[in-house]
Amino acid sequence: MKELSFELPVGLTLRGENYKNVELLRTNGVAEKIFLTRISEKPFTWQGNVLAAGIKSIGPIEIGAEVRKKYLEDNAVTIPEAILKLPLAEVNTLLVEIHRRLWKSFIPKQEIICKYCGKKLIADIDLDKIKYDEDEMERFNALSETEYETINVDLEDGWQPMAIPKITSRPEYAGVCDTVYNRFVLRVPLLEDAIRQEHHASDSIGFWRKVAMDCLVAIQYVKDGAVVDTLPEELRVGYGLKIFNEYLSGKDLRLIRSSLTEHLPTLPYAYYETCGCDQQREIPMVMEASSFFSE
C-alpha cells in the first residue's frame, strides 16, 4: 500500500500562508466517477475535478471528503479555492501522484518512437520511475520564496510601444514611446488562470498568450540590473493582448512561454530508458495527460 502523504516543492499559497503537505484520499465509487468523467472541451476543469476528489487535505485545509459529499447531492464538482489557487506546475505533479498512488502505477500501451533508429515501441509507462529533474530542483532550491513567486523574463529584442493617439502624447507619458522595454514581470500561473482560458486550449500558442496577459504584472526597462522605468499600468492594460499578438518578436514570445511553463519544478510526463536497438541510446518514455485515468 502506497504512502498517501507527501510534500510539494512549491505548495499552495492562500491568504499569505504557504502549505506544502498533501494527503490523498483513498478512492471510492464517487472518486472513480469523477476521475473517469472527462470534459474534452474543459481539460483544466477536469484536472481540477480530479484534484478536488483525490486530495484529502493540503496543510490544514480539508478538501476531498466535502467535494465527494457535494457530488452525491448535486452530481457535479465545485472546485474549491484551495485547488484553483494551486500553481499549474503543482497541478501536473499532483495528477501524477494521484494516478500512481490512488489509481495505478502504470499507463498501458503507449506508443513510443525511438528518434535514433525509428523503431516504434508499445510500452507500459511506469509512473513510479518519474522523478523531478535534478538540475531543475537544484536551481529551484537556490531561489528565495519571493524569487520563485515572480517570473522575470529578460527579453532579447524588447518592445518599444507604439503611439496611441491622444493618450501617449500626454505629458505624464513623455518618453514612453522612445523607450525599449526589456523585461516582463509575471506572476506564477495558477489552475484558475488555465480554467479561465481553457476554451482556447486547443490553440496552445494562443492559450499561453492569454494566460501570460492575465499573469502580467509589469513591463520594465532595466539597465545594469536596475529598473529604470516601468510602463504605466493604464497603458499596459490599454495595449492589452496586442502586446503578445502583434508587437513582441517571436524570440521574446518563446522566452515568455517557456518561462511560464518551466519556472517551477514539476513532475514530467516522461522518463528515460534504453531503446532495445543496436545503438542502445536512452529515449524518453512519454505519455499524454489524456492517457491518465483510463478504465
Secondary structure, DSSP 8 states (H G I E B T S, - for coil): ----EEEEEEEEEETTEEEEEEEE----HHHHHHHH---TT-HHHHHHHHHHHHEEEETTEE-HHHHHHHHHHHSS----HHHHTSBHHHHHHHHHHHIIIII-SEEEEEEEE-TTT--EEEEEEEGGG----HHHHHHHHTS-HHHHHEEEEEEEEEE-----TTTTTSGGGTTGGG--EEEEEEE--BHHHHHHTGGGTTSHHHHHHHHHHHHEEEEEEEETTEEEEE--HHHHHHHTTHIIIIIS-HHHHHHHHHHHHHSS----SEEEEE-SSTT--EEEEE--GGGSS--
